[in-house]
Structures are given as C-alpha cells and as structure tokens.
Amino acid sequence: MKICYLPGDGIGPEIMAQALRVLDILAADGIKIEREEGLLGGAAVDAAGSPYPESTQKLARAADAVLLAAVGGPKWDVLERPLRPERGLLGIRKDLNLFANLRPAILYPELANASSLKPEIVSGLDILIVRELTGDIYFGEPRGIALENGKRVGRNTMIYSEDEIRRIARVAFEAARKRSRKLCSVDKMNVLETTQLWRDVVIEVSADYPDVELSHMLVDNAAMQLVRAPKQFDVMVTGNMFGDILSDEASMLTGSIGMLPSASLDEKNKGMFEPCHGSAPDIAGKNLANPLAMILSTAMMFRYSFADEATAARIETAVKAVLASGLRTGDIYEADTRRVSCSEMGDAVVANLKR
Ligand code: NAD
C-alpha cells in the first residue's frame, strides 16, 4: 500500500505525526505500508511557490491513497487567490477526480454532552453522509454576474448527468451494504427537474441492490429531521450543494470538530482521507490539537481504499477505548475527565493498538 501523506499547515504536522505512529504499529504487525511525504497548502507555497506543486501531483497520482491533515492560515490569506492554500485542496481533489465525499457523523456515548442537542436525541448517533463532490450548481455553466438591461443579474446552473448520479448512487449503496443496509436519498424533486432526474436514477440503481432499503426525502425535511430525530438515518446520499449544508449540520450534532474524519473517493476507491476541521491556527504549535479525527481518517483509508475492514475497526476500537478511559484533549474536555495533549492522546491510541 503506497500512501502519500500531506501534513500541511497549522496543527497539520502535529496531528499527522500521531497518525503516522498508528501506521508504524500496523507496519510492525505485518501490514505492508510504503509512505512518502508531500507538500500541500501554505507549506507548499513557502517551499515550492505553489499550493499543489508538481512534485506533490506526481506523488499523489502514484499513491494508492492520500492522507491529508489540514491546510491554510492567516499568513497566506493575503496572497492572490491562485496561490492560496485552499486552491491546493481544490486542485488535488479535482486532479484525482475525487467525486464522492463520505462524512460520518458519529457521537461516541462518552461525548454525548458535547452536542448542542439533548443527549437522548443524539447519544449513539452514527450517520454517514455521501455527498457528490465534483458536479451540481457549484460547477455548472453558465455562471456569473452580468449586466442585463442596466441591472446586475447573478446566475448559476444546477446540472447533473445521469452518469454522475449513477456513480455516486453506487458508492452510497455500497457504503450502505457495509453498514445497516438503509439508504436515504435527499433531493428537491418537487421543484427542481435536476433532482427529479436524481431521484429517477437512484431508483434505477437500486435495482442492483435489492438488499438495501431505499427511501427518499426532500432536502428541507431532511434538514429538519436531522435536528429533530437524527438517529432515524443511517446512510444519506445527496448532491454537492445539499450535501455541503447537510453534512455540516450533521457533523455539528456531535459537537466536536476534532473528532470528525472524512473520505473523498474516485471511481476505483482511491481516496484522500482528512479530518473535517481546518488547520486551527489559534492552537498550532502548542501540542493541544485533538489528533483523533486524523487517526479516524486513517481508519477510513483502510476501510474504503484498502478494503481492510478489520484494520479500520481495530483503529476505531482503540479510539473508543481511549475515550472510555476518560482521556480528552481541550476541545472535548469536560469535568471528571483527564485533559491530555495531542501527543499524549497519540500515546494512548498507540498503547491500545499494541494490546
Ligand atoms: P478550524 O477548523 O481550523 O478551527 C475552528 C475552531 O476549531 C478553532 O477554534 C480550532 O482551534 C478548533 N479546532 C479545529 N480542529 C481542532 C482539533 N483537531 N483539535 C482541537 N481544536 C480544533 O477552522 P477555521 O478557524 O475557520 O480555519 C482555519 C484555517 O483552516 C483557515 O485558513 C481555513 O481556510 C482552513 N481550513 C482548512 C480546511 C482543510 O484543510 N480541509 C478546512 C477548513 C478550514
């Protein structure tokens, strides 16, 4: 397994160091892992003059999977747009054709108080949102702001081809098969023709997955149900714009940004795996960051790119054990738990993996 890892900026190198220690343990247990470091984001701008330099492009294309920590920071916000760290992120996603974004929102029972919702509504929450990442109104043409009859008009185009819908639907059905075989497709077919096509194609694809129970929900209702009774959902699949909003809403149900991993996959399940959070410049360099989203992203890499469920589950079990033992970084700290640093949290996960 060839992994390209990109520590990036801010807390990125600190949390990546902990994920690499996890990989070391797995390698010592016989899993063959080759890994090479690349530059992305602000670090790449500083060292190579581009947020996604050619050397990283070569590494990322040749790898079986990419692990990314986080990019960005105030130091680079003054640069012209093509040089900003976020361009590196968009660049690598586009370059690797990562069209499927998988974001789990899991609330560990020990962290039930971190949510803004009542513990009984969210305790045990385990949702996977599958978001289409390279199409929809974010990329559709024509787009722009133009002057028409002396007045400014803004325009974007919501567009999906049946092939784009079919391939993301397949990812979602496959993911549902690895979980509780329930899939909810979210659209707005009552007003948007594009999403009528979405619903039609998802129903067509469902014929190949008779073992998965498919339901449909309009996006406004889905937004409401996510805060009313989120545990009714298992896997949700939706387009780029609805997914952008719903996945942020779902992830915040867990109340702890330092815990949330994500995966972005291409058609062959090659993927980039990264925490949902950013580079947290306010705590960078202080050994305070929560490394668990990064470590859980590593687990997702084994599950989705390497089809190694046992190793993914082993990492996740170690994380659960550490939480159960009462260790917390600052972002998830509460009374009667023990506050630890980023590297101490890494120590604890590694110790559990060794058992
Ligand atoms: P952020 O996610 O970096 O931070 C938001 C808050 O959450 C901060 O208070 C931070 O300290 C805290 N936080 C985030 N991750 C944490 C962790 N692992 N442990 C403990 N606390 C954590 O969002 P922001 O402040 O809006 O953005 C900071 C920079 O990150 C910006 O330059 C932004 O563009 C970039 N960003 C990058 C990504 C990415 O690389 N995928 C995503 C979002 C933002």
Residues whose N, C-alpha, C, O or C-beta is under 5 A from the ligand:
A	BS01	NAD	A69 A70 V71 G72 G73 G258 P275 C276 H277 G278 S279 A280 P281 D282 I283 L288 A289 N290 D331
